[in-house]
Amino acid sequence: MTLAVFALCGFAMALAAPFLPIWRFRPGGWLAAGVPAASFVYFLTLVPRIGDDEVVTASWNWIPTLDVAFALRVDGLALLMALLVSGMGALVVLYSGAYLQGKPGLGRFMAYLFGFMGSMLGLVLAADLITLFVFWELTSITSFLLISFETEKPEARKAATQALLVTGGGGLALLGGFALIGIEAGTYDIAEITAGGGGLAESSRYLPILVLVLAGAFTKSAQFPFHFWLPGAMAAPTPVSAYLHSATMVKAGVYLLARLHPALGDTTEWTVALTAFGSVTMVLGAFIAVHQTDLKLILAYSTVAALGLLVLLLGIGTDLAVKGAMVFLLAHALYKGTLFLAAGSIDHGTGTRELGKLGGLARAMPITAAALAVGAVSLAGFGPVLAFIGKEALIEAVLHFGQAGEAAVIGAVVTGGTLFAVAAGMLGRLLIGAVRAPHHPHESPWEMLAGPVLLSVLSVVFALAPALISGGLVAPAAAAVAGEQVKVKLALWHGVNTALLLSLLSLAIAAAVLWNAPRLRPVTARIADAAGPLRPGELYYTSLLNLNRVARQQTRLLQHGYLRLYLAITLATAVALTVAAIAVRGGVELDNSYGDIAFYEVIIAGVIIAGAGLAIRASDRLTAVVALGAVGFGVALVYAFFGAPDLALTQFLVETLTVLLFVLVFYRLPRLANVSPVPTRVRDAALSLAAGALMTVLVLASITQTSDHTLTAYFAETSKPVAFGRNVVNVILVDFRSLDTLGEIIVLAVAALGVVAMLKLRREDSP
Amino acid sequence: MELLLALTVGILYAAGLYLLLRRSLVKVIVGLALLTNGANLLIFTAAGLVRGRPPLVEAGENVPQAPFADPVPQALILTAIVIGFGLQAFAMALAYRVYRESGSEDVDSLRTTEDPSISLPKVEAAE
């Protein structure tokens, strides 16, 4: 219960935030930050318990018939993520209060932010796949709202739609994958699924499950070829980028892969898919980051690279790799949070994020600059920072990775070198030299410095004293991912080994990249131009445009508004399907034992047919009325001759009334003109004749079928003894089915009212 | 006779549907009347014809003398005739009203509840 309160308090804040009067005052942000801070403290108190292999759970029945529960569960992995989400959440809320101070809609912004925090906590703590999925989708929706927060900007709306479509599409795939897992494993309980891991990997549905789950995870975590939405999402206010698009939401995909690793991992398919997509994403992200000049875009693409790296590690899946992934997950959240928050602070203090317009910030904004420096050192992966331990673990894991190890090693070294170049380039331009900025730079208020400073300090402290996190946080998390106990011993200095030498090699690459940057840029620009139309981002736009075009065209084709064409299409479809059904069943059974025909019956039928023909050809209204009368009275005669005097009487009566009505109304309507051209009439005639012929065949076929006469026998036997009436038809209508008859009378009464209304009522403005 | 009536049903259907596909609202209503008769006759014929033996119980008897015409489809058709008449009357009144209000009885020009000056894409330019 306590768990649920602390996990879901974000939603309560989300509902309340727009109505709270605190946002206009500066301490409003401080107060609001208290909520995630309380959650963070609560999760901290769980650390010793989780370290002792305990799990904390909370569960409610949700849809018991489907075996779906609303269940939360804290294990090592969930706890690590929950600490990140709530801790970063507190810092970001504090930061946003100052960053957006005085902006209209701060309450709305806070509502989205808290909604996102609640969703994210729910996601990482969910113990049930369906619960997880609901929170997963909620993060997509709240992320959409946050990216499009500045709704007046078209690029914000566009980026938000793009993020929603990409992650939402992945979410659909994920739902399919979860459903398959549920069918295969017989439960949605994640702990059961991961504990009985062997079952899924050997099942025949393993491949579809894997593909669907990966589609969900890769879209969420911006893996190639879905990486393009992440840089677009930078349209969001900077604290959102710091929170969602570096530390938390984009990690949801990585989290999901880590969570399901015991159940789905360690197969060839898993390893190949994750290492391949992870490596490509990693290298691509690093290379694109080099060319960016906007501070936020640099960070966005380096995030893409980091996410690729995490996926690669999970793909390798050895204890070493899992341990590295957990360390790097934490390290990346710390340093990327630092960098984004510092970037926001620079934007806030100088009015721009363009590298080319900035310089000398070490003097102008010393605290921000210091935090930025620690973040950049972490991004580069060198120095006494936690990211260094993470990167060494990565290289170590890749070195011990059997298949295609060389390629992965090269990828890791190149990425490391490129990111180093990115970090060095960024620092060099921002901090050194004369003070340059669009307007006079000023240091940010303490709320905006607390985050970067705290995060960068933690980055260093954890690196120098890794014992703080290795036993309590990393080991339980790694155990949850590996599905078994993992020994975690972290150290900053391992002595001179291969990993260190490779790190130095990547340093050389970085130097080469930096040295040759002016010469390399035109080359890479040309490559980027050539690949332009094939870039996933471009493909996304063209496919979206084409989708809209197809939708427009098919709407114009199908929803044209011509009633008779709708009717013609319906008719043609009905005829075609019926004929097809008959053909599939091998034709209809017709026999020749149809009753004999009396002479007068031929005359009656002739009258009906002639009437119908005349009705079609009539150009004169009176002729049409006469033709209709002939048909109606002919049909009445048929009833009279074949044992249905009641029908005949009713038909005579109704026919007389109809003719009267026609005469009354038709004289007020225009003459009957042939407005359609001949081809249209031929087409309609062919269609009608086909339908008519089909009806004839169906009538003949149905006569040969023996029908059920239970009802007939029942009514015949009970009409007199039970209902005291000798006319069976009458008894059925007014006694056995009297309620139906009442309904019929009501229908007629309503129709009569409608007729009177339409004939008598006049518009007030008409003369 | 079943053969002949089946043919009649087919012709009534064909004629009714053809008229339903016309642009003139009056023709549509005439088609509706033909279709109603066709459908009733379809039920009547398909249920099996019994010549001259209505389902009546003779005085002093308890059940009708076999063979007798099936009363169940007759009850259905009786309802259908009456409802069909209601529909017919309503449709005619509606057509009258539409003509009065819009000055047109061309179904194609009645494609929108909005201002008719707002045009929709033309499907058949020739018409």
Contacts between the chains, C-beta under 8 A, distances in Angstrom:
chain1	res1	chain2	res2	distance
A	556	B	121	5.6
A	560	B	120	6.9
A	560	B	121	6.7
A	560	B	123	5.2
A	561	B	111	3.8
A	561	B	112	6.8
A	561	B	120	5.0
A	562	B	107	8.0
A	562	B	108	6.1
A	562	B	111	6.6
A	562	B	123	5.6
A	563	B	107	5.6
A	563	B	110	7.9
A	563	B	111	7.4
A	564	B	20	7.4
A	564	B	21	5.0
A	564	B	22	7.3
A	564	B	23	6.7
A	564	B	107	6.0
A	564	B	108	7.6
A	565	B	123	6.6
A	567	B	20	6.1
A	567	B	21	6.2
A	568	B	21	5.8
A	571	B	17	6.4
A	571	B	21	8.0
A	594	B	1	7.3
A	594	B	2	4.1
A	594	B	3	4.6
A	595	B	1	5.0
A	595	B	2	5.8
A	595	B	49	6.3
A	595	B	51	7.7
A	596	B	1	7.0
A	597	B	1	5.0
A	597	B	3	7.4
A	597	B	4	5.6
A	598	B	1	7.3
A	601	B	1	5.4
A	601	B	4	6.7
A	602	B	4	6.8
A	605	B	4	4.9
A	605	B	5	6.9
A	605	B	7	7.4
A	605	B	8	5.1
A	608	B	8	5.3
A	608	B	11	7.8
A	608	B	12	7.1
A	608	B	37	7.9
A	609	B	7	7.9
A	609	B	8	6.0
A	609	B	11	5.2
A	612	B	11	5.5
A	612	B	12	5.6
A	612	B	15	4.0
A	612	B	16	7.9
A	612	B	34	5.8
A	613	B	11	7.9
A	613	B	15	7.0
A	615	B	15	6.3
A	615	B	19	7.0
A	615	B	30	5.4
A	615	B	34	6.2
A	616	B	15	5.3
A	616	B	18	6.2
A	616	B	19	6.4
A	618	B	30	7.9
A	621	B	26	7.2
A	624	B	26	7.5
A	624	B	30	5.4
A	628	B	30	6.2
A	628	B	33	5.3
A	628	B	34	7.4
A	631	B	12	7.2
A	631	B	33	7.6
A	631	B	34	6.4
A	631	B	37	5.6
A	632	B	33	7.5
A	632	B	37	6.3
A	635	B	37	4.9
A	635	B	40	6.8
A	635	B	41	5.8
A	638	B	5	6.9
A	638	B	41	6.8
A	638	B	44	7.3
A	639	B	44	7.0
A	639	B	77	7.9
A	641	B	51	6.6
A	641	B	52	6.8
A	642	B	44	7.3
A	642	B	49	5.0
A	642	B	50	6.5
A	642	B	51	5.8
A	642	B	52	7.4
A	642	B	69	6.4
A	643	B	50	5.1
A	643	B	51	7.0
A	643	B	52	6.1
A	643	B	53	4.8
A	643	B	54	4.4
A	643	B	55	7.1
A	643	B	68	6.7
A	643	B	69	3.1
A	644	B	44	7.2
A	644	B	54	6.5
A	644	B	69	6.0
A	644	B	74	5.0
A	644	B	77	7.6
A	645	B	54	5.3
A	646	B	54	7.9
A	646	B	74	6.6
A	646	B	78	6.1
A	647	B	44	7.6
A	647	B	74	5.8
A	647	B	77	5.6
A	647	B	78	5.9
A	647	B	81	6.9
A	650	B	78	5.8
A	650	B	81	5.2
A	650	B	82	6.8
A	651	B	81	5.8
A	654	B	81	5.6
A	654	B	82	6.9
A	654	B	84	7.6
A	654	B	85	4.5
A	657	B	85	6.7
A	658	B	33	6.9
A	658	B	85	6.4
A	658	B	88	5.8
A	658	B	89	7.9
A	661	B	88	7.3
A	661	B	89	5.8
A	661	B	92	5.9
A	662	B	92	7.0
A	665	B	92	4.7
A	665	B	93	7.2
A	665	B	95	7.3
A	665	B	96	5.1
A	666	B	26	6.7
A	668	B	96	5.9
A	668	B	99	7.4
A	668	B	100	7.9
A	669	B	25	7.7
A	669	B	26	5.3
A	669	B	95	6.6
A	669	B	96	6.7
A	669	B	99	5.7
A	669	B	105	6.1
A	670	B	26	7.7
A	670	B	99	7.4
A	670	B	105	6.0
A	672	B	24	6.0
A	672	B	26	5.8
A	672	B	27	6.2
A	673	B	24	6.6
A	675	B	22	7.8
A	675	B	23	4.9
A	675	B	24	6.5
A	675	B	106	6.6
A	675	B	127	7.1
A	676	B	22	6.8
A	676	B	23	6.1
A	676	B	127	6.1
A	677	B	126	5.6
A	677	B	127	6.3
A	680	B	124	7.1
A	680	B	127	6.6
A	684	B	18	5.6
A	684	B	21	4.3
A	684	B	22	7.7
A	685	B	18	5.9
A	687	B	17	7.3
A	687	B	21	7.3
A	688	B	13	7.6
A	688	B	14	4.4
A	688	B	15	7.3
A	688	B	17	4.2
A	688	B	18	3.8
A	688	B	21	7.0
A	689	B	14	5.1
A	691	B	13	5.9
A	691	B	14	6.5
A	691	B	17	5.3
A	692	B	10	4.1
A	692	B	11	6.1
A	692	B	12	7.7
A	692	B	13	4.3
A	692	B	14	2.9
A	692	B	15	7.6
A	692	B	17	7.1
A	693	B	10	5.8
A	693	B	14	7.6
A	694	B	10	7.9
A	695	B	9	5.7
A	695	B	10	5.0
A	695	B	13	4.5
A	695	B	38	7.4
A	695	B	42	6.6
A	696	B	6	4.8
A	696	B	7	5.7
A	696	B	9	6.3
A	696	B	10	3.3
A	698	B	46	7.9
A	699	B	2	7.7
A	699	B	5	7.5
A	699	B	6	4.1
A	699	B	9	5.4
A	699	B	10	7.6
A	699	B	42	5.9
A	699	B	45	5.4
A	699	B	46	5.3
A	700	B	2	7.1
A	700	B	3	7.1
A	700	B	6	4.9
A	702	B	46	4.3
A	703	B	2	5.4
A	703	B	6	7.7
A	703	B	45	7.1
A	703	B	46	6.2
A	703	B	48	6.6
A	707	B	47	7.1
A	707	B	48	7.4
A	709	B	70	7.5
A	711	B	72	5.2
A	712	B	70	5.2
A	712	B	71	6.6
A	712	B	72	5.5
A	715	B	71	5.7
A	715	B	72	6.7
A	716	B	55	6.7
A	716	B	63	5.5
A	716	B	64	5.5
A	716	B	68	7.3
A	716	B	71	7.0
A	717	B	62	7.8
A	717	B	63	5.5
A	719	B	57	6.3
A	719	B	63	7.9
A	719	B	64	7.9
A	720	B	57	4.7
A	720	B	61	7.3
A	720	B	62	5.0
A	720	B	63	6.9
A	721	B	62	5.6
A	726	B	56	5.9
A	726	B	57	4.0
A	726	B	58	7.7
A	726	B	59	7.3
A	727	B	55	7.6
A	727	B	56	5.7
A	727	B	57	7.8
A	728	B	55	4.0
A	728	B	56	7.0
A	728	B	57	7.1
A	728	B	64	6.4
A	728	B	71	4.1
A	729	B	54	8.0
A	729	B	55	6.1
A	729	B	71	4.7
A	729	B	74	4.7
A	729	B	75	5.4
A	729	B	78	6.7
A	732	B	71	6.0
A	732	B	72	7.2
A	732	B	75	4.2
A	733	B	75	5.5
A	733	B	78	6.3
A	733	B	79	7.4
A	737	B	75	6.8
A	740	B	79	7.0
A	741	B	79	7.5
A	744	B	79	5.5
A	744	B	82	6.2
A	744	B	83	6.3
A	747	B	83	6.2
A	747	B	86	6.0
A	748	B	82	6.5
A	748	B	83	7.4
A	748	B	85	7.9
A	748	B	86	4.7
A	751	B	86	3.8
A	751	B	87	7.1
A	751	B	89	6.2
A	751	B	90	4.7
A	752	B	86	7.5
A	752	B	89	7.5
A	754	B	90	5.4
A	754	B	93	6.8
A	754	B	94	7.9
A	755	B	89	5.3
A	755	B	90	5.9
A	755	B	92	7.9
A	755	B	93	4.1
A	758	B	93	4.3
A	758	B	94	6.0
A	758	B	96	6.9
A	758	B	97	4.2
A	759	B	93	5.5
A	759	B	96	6.7
A	759	B	97	7.4
